[in-house]
Amino acid sequence: MAYLPPERLSPGPPFTNVGLDVFAPRSVTAHGTRGSQANSKCWGTISTCLSIRAVHIEVIESMDPSIFINALRRFQAYRGPVKTFRSD
């Protein structure tokens, strides 16, 4: 087994070091007024704290870079500043 990266072993506040991934699209049915329905796809970003494995999920409506950046900004506004991001 390989050695763990130093970010996984360093103590600190939650979400100082973050692993980030985007997961597969899901089909969503939105119910409107008067019984109307609209089918669409949505994706999700999952952010995990590398030291305590806490999870934060943001829903995004498309894979545009600007929408992903907005989700990342919402995450940082809610959880605080991030020192290190790890992603595939």
RODO-978610 format. One line per field, with one value per atom (N, C-alpha, C, O): residue number from 0; atom name; chain; x, y, z. Coordinates in Angstrom, 2 decimals. Each point is the difference from the previous one (the first is absolute). Layout:
BEGIN
num (NUM	...) .
atome (CA	...) .
chaine (A	...) .
x (X	...) .
y (Y	...) .
z (Z	...) .
//
This chain:
BEGIN
num (0	0	0	0	1	1	1	1	2	2	2	2	3	3	3	3	4	4	4	4	5	5	5	5	6	6	6	6	7	7	7	7	8	8	8	8	9	9	9	9	10	10	10	10	11	11	11	11	12	12	12	12	13	13	13	13	14	14	14	14	15	15	15	15	16	16	16	16	17	17	17	17	18	18	18	18	19	19	19	19	20	20	20	20	21	21	21	21	22	22	22	22	23	23	23	23	24	24	24	24	25	25	25	25	26	26	26	26	27	27	27	27	28	28	28	28	29	29	29	29	30	30	30	30	31	31	31	31	32	32	32	32	33	33	33	33	34	34	34	34	35	35	35	35	36	36	36	36	37	37	37	37	38	38	38	38	39	39	39	39	40	40	40	40	41	41	41	41	42	42	42	42	43	43	43	43	44	44	44	44	45	45	45	45	46	46	46	46	47	47	47	47	48	48	48	48	49	49	49	49	50	50	50	50	51	51	51	51	52	52	52	52	53	53	53	53	54	54	54	54	55	55	55	55	56	56	56	56	57	57	57	57	58	58	58	58	59	59	59	59	60	60	60	60	61	61	61	61	62	62	62	62	63	63	63	63	64	64	64	64	65	65	65	65	66	66	66	66	67	67	67	67	68	68	68	68	69	69	69	69	70	70	70	70	71	71	71	71	72	72	72	72	73	73	73	73	74	74	74	74	75	75	75	75	76	76	76	76	77	77	77	77	78	78	78	78	79	79	79	79	80	80	80	80	81	81	81	81	82	82	82	82	83	83	83	83	84	84	84	84	85	85	85	85	86	86	86	86	87	87	87	87) .
atome (N	CA	C	O	N	CA	C	O	N	CA	C	O	N	CA	C	O	N	CA	C	O	N	CA	C	O	N	CA	C	O	N	CA	C	O	N	CA	C	O	N	CA	C	O	N	CA	C	O	N	CA	C	O	N	CA	C	O	N	CA	C	O	N	CA	C	O	N	CA	C	O	N	CA	C	O	N	CA	C	O	N	CA	C	O	N	CA	C	O	N	CA	C	O	N	CA	C	O	N	CA	C	O	N	CA	C	O	N	CA	C	O	N	CA	C	O	N	CA	C	O	N	CA	C	O	N	CA	C	O	N	CA	C	O	N	CA	C	O	N	CA	C	O	N	CA	C	O	N	CA	C	O	N	CA	C	O	N	CA	C	O	N	CA	C	O	N	CA	C	O	N	CA	C	O	N	CA	C	O	N	CA	C	O	N	CA	C	O	N	CA	C	O	N	CA	C	O	N	CA	C	O	N	CA	C	O	N	CA	C	O	N	CA	C	O	N	CA	C	O	N	CA	C	O	N	CA	C	O	N	CA	C	O	N	CA	C	O	N	CA	C	O	N	CA	C	O	N	CA	C	O	N	CA	C	O	N	CA	C	O	N	CA	C	O	N	CA	C	O	N	CA	C	O	N	CA	C	O	N	CA	C	O	N	CA	C	O	N	CA	C	O	N	CA	C	O	N	CA	C	O	N	CA	C	O	N	CA	C	O	N	CA	C	O	N	CA	C	O	N	CA	C	O	N	CA	C	O	N	CA	C	O	N	CA	C	O	N	CA	C	O	N	CA	C	O	N	CA	C	O	N	CA	C	O	N	CA	C	O	N	CA	C	O	N	CA	C	O	N	CA	C	O	N	CA	C	O	N	CA	C	O	N	CA	C	O	N	CA	C	O	N	CA	C	O) .
chaine (A	A	A	A	A	A	A	A	A	A	A	A	A	A	A	A	A	A	A	A	A	A	A	A	A	A	A	A	A	A	A	A	A	A	A	A	A	A	A	A	A	A	A	A	A	A	A	A	A	A	A	A	A	A	A	A	A	A	A	A	A	A	A	A	A	A	A	A	A	A	A	A	A	A	A	A	A	A	A	A	A	A	A	A	A	A	A	A	A	A	A	A	A	A	A	A	A	A	A	A	A	A	A	A	A	A	A	A	A	A	A	A	A	A	A	A	A	A	A	A	A	A	A	A	A	A	A	A	A	A	A	A	A	A	A	A	A	A	A	A	A	A	A	A	A	A	A	A	A	A	A	A	A	A	A	A	A	A	A	A	A	A	A	A	A	A	A	A	A	A	A	A	A	A	A	A	A	A	A	A	A	A	A	A	A	A	A	A	A	A	A	A	A	A	A	A	A	A	A	A	A	A	A	A	A	A	A	A	A	A	A	A	A	A	A	A	A	A	A	A	A	A	A	A	A	A	A	A	A	A	A	A	A	A	A	A	A	A	A	A	A	A	A	A	A	A	A	A	A	A	A	A	A	A	A	A	A	A	A	A	A	A	A	A	A	A	A	A	A	A	A	A	A	A	A	A	A	A	A	A	A	A	A	A	A	A	A	A	A	A	A	A	A	A	A	A	A	A	A	A	A	A	A	A	A	A	A	A	A	A	A	A	A	A	A	A	A	A	A	A	A	A	A	A	A	A	A	A	A	A	A	A	A	A	A	A	A	A	A	A	A	A	A	A	A	A	A	A	A	A	A	A) .
x (0.84	-0.84	0.88	1.02	-1.40	0.79	-0.18	-0.98	1.94	-0.08	-1.09	-0.25	-0.37	-1.03	0.65	1.09	-1.75	0.55	-0.03	-0.82	1.68	0.05	-1.32	-0.29	-0.50	-1.27	-0.98	-0.86	0.98	-0.90	0.36	-0.82	2.04	0.48	0.10	0.17	-0.27	0.20	-1.26	-1.09	1.21	-1.18	-0.36	0.85	-2.10	-0.46	-1.51	-0.66	0.10	-1.46	-0.54	0.73	-1.98	-0.59	0.03	-0.12	0.28	0.01	1.16	-0.12	1.25	1.20	0.65	0.48	-0.46	0.48	-1.19	-0.64	0.36	-1.25	0.27	0.83	-1.54	-0.07	-1.28	-1.06	1.12	-1.13	-0.27	0.93	-2.20	-0.39	-1.40	-0.78	0.48	-1.33	-0.58	0.65	-1.89	-0.56	-1.08	-0.48	0.13	-0.81	-1.33	-0.53	0.00	-1.29	-1.13	0.01	-0.97	-1.21	-1.19	0.00	-1.00	-1.22	-0.89	-0.25	-0.22	-0.80	-1.32	-0.02	-1.06	-1.32	-0.43	-0.14	-0.08	-0.45	-1.49	-0.47	-0.27	-1.45	-0.33	0.41	-1.14	-0.41	-1.42	-0.64	0.16	-1.39	-0.92	0.41	-1.62	-1.03	0.37	-0.46	1.28	0.29	1.02	0.15	0.55	1.00	1.26	0.32	0.40	1.24	1.06	-0.30	1.53	1.13	1.12	0.38	0.14	1.11	1.30	0.07	0.95	1.31	1.08	-0.29	1.54	1.13	0.67	-0.02	0.60	0.84	1.19	-0.09	1.18	1.22	0.23	-0.74	1.75	0.34	1.50	0.75	-0.32	1.40	0.07	-0.79	1.73	0.19	1.38	1.01	-0.99	1.24	0.17	-0.89	2.02	0.25	1.21	1.01	-1.11	1.13	1.00	-0.37	1.62	0.99	0.43	0.50	-0.68	0.47	-1.10	0.29	-1.53	-1.04	-1.10	-0.94	1.05	-0.92	-1.42	-0.94	0.74	-1.32	-0.33	0.90	-2.20	-0.43	-0.90	-0.84	1.04	-0.86	-0.40	0.86	-2.17	-0.49	-0.70	-0.84	1.20	-0.66	-0.61	0.61	-1.83	-0.67	0.25	-0.16	0.56	0.19	-0.90	-0.24	-0.25	-0.97	0.61	-0.69	1.97	0.68	1.50	0.47	0.28	1.43	0.81	1.17	-1.78	0.72	1.04	-0.25	1.41	1.03	-0.46	0.35	-1.13	-0.44	-0.93	0.06	-0.90	-0.90	0.80	-0.32	1.35	0.85	0.75	0.11	0.41	0.72	-0.94	0.41	-1.65	-0.97	-0.27	-0.13	0.03	-0.19	1.21	-0.15	1.34	1.22	0.03	0.42	-0.85	-0.06	-1.04	0.24	-1.39	-1.00	0.57	-0.21	0.94	0.62	0.96	-0.04	0.90	0.97	-0.66	0.49	-1.59	-0.71	-0.64	-0.08	-0.37	-0.67	0.98	-0.20	1.25	0.93	1.29	0.72	-0.42	1.22	1.10	-0.16	1.29	1.08	0.62	0.08	0.35	0.61	1.47	0.37	0.47	1.43	0.41	0.81	-1.36	0.39	-1.23	-0.86	0.79	-1.02	0.68	1.08	-1.69	0.47	-1.16	-1.11	1.37	-1.03	0.63	1.22	-2.06	0.54	-0.03	0.42) .
y (-1.18	1.18	1.24	0.05	0.96	1.23	0.86	-0.13	1.02	0.93	1.03	0.36	0.11	1.03	1.35	0.27	0.59	1.35	0.80	-0.28	1.27	0.78	0.73	0.27	0.06	0.68	-0.87	0.51	-1.83	-0.92	-0.15	-0.45	0.81	-0.22	1.27	-0.06	1.22	1.26	0.40	0.00	0.35	0.44	1.43	0.78	-0.47	1.35	0.04	-1.02	2.19	0.10	-0.84	-0.27	-0.13	-0.77	0.79	1.23	-1.94	0.54	0.96	0.90	-1.08	0.74	-0.62	0.72	-2.04	-0.74	-0.79	-0.76	0.94	-0.50	-0.86	0.34	-1.47	-0.81	0.36	0.10	0.08	0.51	-0.89	-0.42	0.14	-0.80	0.41	0.53	-0.79	0.24	-1.36	-0.81	0.53	-1.31	0.06	1.08	-2.23	-0.22	0.74	0.33	-0.07	0.70	-0.88	-1.22	1.87	-0.65	0.65	1.20	-1.98	0.52	0.53	-0.69	1.93	0.66	0.43	0.53	-0.75	0.46	1.14	-0.17	1.33	1.16	0.16	0.05	0.04	0.17	1.48	0.67	-0.17	1.40	0.17	-0.94	2.14	0.26	-0.60	-0.21	-0.04	-0.56	-1.36	-0.37	-0.38	-1.37	-0.19	-1.12	2.16	-0.16	-0.65	0.13	-0.84	-0.66	0.32	0.12	0.01	0.23	-0.95	-0.06	-0.67	-0.92	0.69	0.64	-0.78	0.57	-0.83	-0.90	1.22	-0.67	0.97	1.21	-1.75	0.80	-0.86	-1.22	1.89	-0.65	0.41	0.83	-1.37	0.37	0.08	-0.75	1.66	0.05	-0.51	0.39	-1.26	-0.52	0.42	-0.27	0.92	0.47	-0.75	0.02	-0.66	-0.75	0.58	0.31	-0.17	0.42	-1.15	-1.14	1.42	-1.07	-0.52	-1.12	1.90	-0.49	-0.69	-1.02	1.51	-0.65	-0.63	-0.58	0.69	-0.65	0.53	-0.73	1.98	0.62	0.27	0.15	-0.08	0.12	1.22	0.29	0.43	1.12	-0.22	-0.22	0.29	-0.23	1.25	0.58	-0.15	1.12	-0.55	-0.81	1.24	-0.41	1.07	1.19	-1.64	0.92	-0.45	-1.19	2.15	-0.31	-0.29	-0.51	0.80	-0.37	-0.09	0.33	-0.78	-0.19	1.19	-0.15	1.33	1.20	0.38	-0.13	0.61	0.41	1.11	0.00	0.95	1.11	-0.50	0.51	-1.49	-0.55	-0.79	0.06	-0.79	-0.72	0.98	-0.23	1.32	0.99	0.64	0.25	0.02	0.54	-0.98	0.42	-1.71	-1.01	-0.04	-0.16	0.31	0.02	1.23	-0.09	1.22	1.22	-0.12	0.48	-1.12	-0.22	-0.90	0.25	-1.28	-0.91	0.77	-0.16	0.99	0.74	1.06	0.30	0.28	0.97	-0.67	0.59	-1.83	-0.72	-0.67	0.05	-0.66	-0.80	0.72	-0.48	1.61	0.73	-0.23	-0.79	1.48	-0.10	-1.40	-0.69	0.30	-1.32	0.20	0.87	-1.71	0.08	-0.85	0.44	-1.64	-0.93	-0.69	-0.48	0.45	-0.78	-1.19	0.15	-1.33	-1.19	-0.48	-0.17	-0.05	-0.47	-0.91	0.01	-0.81	-0.88	0.65	-0.62) .
z (0.00	0.00	0.00	0.70	-1.48	-0.10	1.24	0.74	-0.52	1.12	-0.28	-1.15	2.22	-0.13	-0.27	0.51	-1.31	-0.20	1.29	0.87	-0.72	1.25	0.31	1.17	-2.20	0.23	0.78	0.71	-0.85	0.70	1.47	0.80	-0.43	1.36	0.82	1.22	-1.86	0.73	0.74	-0.59	1.88	0.75	-0.40	-0.42	0.55	-0.32	-0.05	0.23	-0.52	-0.09	-1.15	-0.96	1.03	-1.11	-1.30	0.00	-1.09	-1.35	-0.26	-0.83	1.56	-0.34	-1.23	-0.88	0.81	-1.15	-0.55	0.73	-2.03	-0.57	-1.21	-0.85	0.76	-1.22	-0.73	0.63	-1.94	-0.76	-1.20	-0.69	0.43	-1.16	-0.44	0.78	-2.06	-0.55	-0.34	-0.67	1.12	-0.27	-1.07	-0.36	-0.13	-1.20	0.01	1.06	-2.26	-0.08	0.52	-0.15	0.74	0.48	-0.67	-0.25	-0.04	-0.59	1.12	0.99	-1.15	1.01	-0.62	-1.11	1.81	-0.43	0.91	1.21	-1.82	0.75	-0.20	-1.13	2.21	-0.06	0.11	0.95	-1.91	0.01	0.46	0.47	-0.61	0.36	-1.06	-1.14	1.51	-0.88	-0.57	-1.08	1.81	-0.37	-1.11	-0.48	0.06	-1.06	0.55	1.19	-2.06	0.37	-1.04	-1.18	1.63	-0.88	0.39	1.17	-2.12	0.24	-0.40	-1.04	1.87	-0.30	0.67	0.79	-1.10	0.62	0.97	-0.21	1.26	0.87	0.44	0.06	0.25	0.46	1.43	0.54	0.07	1.37	0.17	-0.62	1.47	0.40	1.43	0.85	-0.60	1.35	0.48	-0.64	1.77	0.61	1.31	0.85	-0.68	1.23	0.71	-0.63	1.94	0.81	0.03	0.31	-0.61	-0.08	1.36	0.10	0.96	1.30	0.79	0.65	-0.65	0.80	-0.85	0.54	-1.87	-0.97	0.08	-0.34	0.77	-0.07	-1.47	-0.82	0.48	-1.39	-0.17	0.85	-1.96	-0.39	-1.46	-0.84	0.54	-1.36	-0.50	0.69	-1.90	-0.69	-1.27	-0.69	0.37	-1.22	-1.07	0.26	-1.47	-1.11	-1.15	-0.17	-0.61	-1.04	-1.36	-0.88	0.69	-1.25	0.28	1.09	-2.09	0.15	-0.54	-0.34	0.26	-0.43	1.04	1.20	-1.64	0.97	0.93	1.18	-1.68	0.86	1.11	1.11	-1.41	1.02	1.04	1.19	-1.63	0.95	0.90	1.21	-1.78	0.80	1.02	1.14	-1.53	0.96	1.14	1.15	-1.46	1.05	0.93	1.21	-1.78	0.81	0.90	1.16	-1.67	0.81	1.12	1.11	-1.39	1.04	1.10	1.19	-1.60	0.97	0.91	1.22	-1.80	0.79	0.87	1.09	-1.56	0.83	1.21	1.07	-1.26	1.08	0.97	1.21	-1.73	0.81	0.38	0.87	-1.48	0.32	-1.02	-0.93	1.12	-0.98	-0.03	1.01	-2.19	-0.23	-0.31	-0.78	1.40	-0.23	-1.21	-0.81	0.70	-1.06	-0.59	0.74	-2.07	-0.71	-0.66	-0.58	0.67	-0.73	-0.85	0.50	-1.77	-0.91	-1.04	-0.19	-0.47	-1.03	-1.36	-0.98) .
//
